[in-house]
Amino acid sequence: MIYRYASFWWRSGNAHGLHSPFVFNLYCHIIHHQGHFAAYDAVENLREKLLEDHTVLEVTDFGAGSHAGATKKRKVSDIARTAAKPARLGQLLFRLANHFQPNTVLELGTSLGLTTGYLGLARQTAALYTFEGCPAIAAQARKNLTSLGLKQVQLIEGNLDQTLSQTLTRLEKVDFVFFDGNHRLEPTLRYFEQCLAKAHEGSVFVFDDIYWSGEMAQAWKKIKQHPQVLLTVDLFYMGLVFFRTNQPKQHFTLRF
């Protein structure tokens, strides 16, 4: 990971030399926005409570590193500390959703619902579908989302290999997708292709942990090469994908 970040830093830039007005505005006013939103306090207050919650859950893991749905015991506080996205990344998701104002949002990987909270509070009139494989974590996430007043969120429980395709068949299109459900090459590309079938020119796809492993780095490379992907922004911790047809294919590597 240190090598990957050093390589990223060497290749990356900042606002200087950005000749794309779209990316310049995105980078300066959304990615590096320094203001404060009330939603930040609501989600971070919830995080603090979860960090003090020592309730033990029976966790079923379908993601990278798991063994076909193996279960183990984990405290809510441990999940909040190690699995939940840090505030700066959750708040970036909030700003992206707040800026693009999507009507249909998918989040592949709910966990305790902190990033769901950021996405939901950014666009409370959107239809937000979030997917969680573990029943115990899904139950905890429902409580957390209720505490944030997010009644519009539809938490879909079960193995993402089945639930994503089933949900997509009911949707006409998707406007915003956050991919954080499985950090392996084949599932990442499969979920990408499934969501791509419902994407449009204004859709925004956000991929988490694009350098988490060699497989994720390879998946990110293949996504960038896809003919329908016309613009990407590599922030190391996340990768942003756009399908804007009014511009040549471009890839940006920017420091965040």
Secondary structure, 3 states (H helix, E strand, C coil): CHHHHHHHHHHCECCCCCCCHHHHHHHHHHHCCCCCCHHHHHHHHHHHHHHCCCCEEEEECCCCCCCCCCEEEEEHHHHHHHCCCCHHHHHHHHHHHHHHCCCEEEEECCCCCHHHHHHHHHCCCCEEEEEECCHHHHHHHHHHHHHCCCCCEEEEECCHHHHHHHHHCCCCCCCEEEECCCCCHHHHHHHHHHHHCCCCCCCEEEEECCCCCHHHHHHHHHHHHCCCCCEEEECCCEEEEECCCCCCCEEEEECC
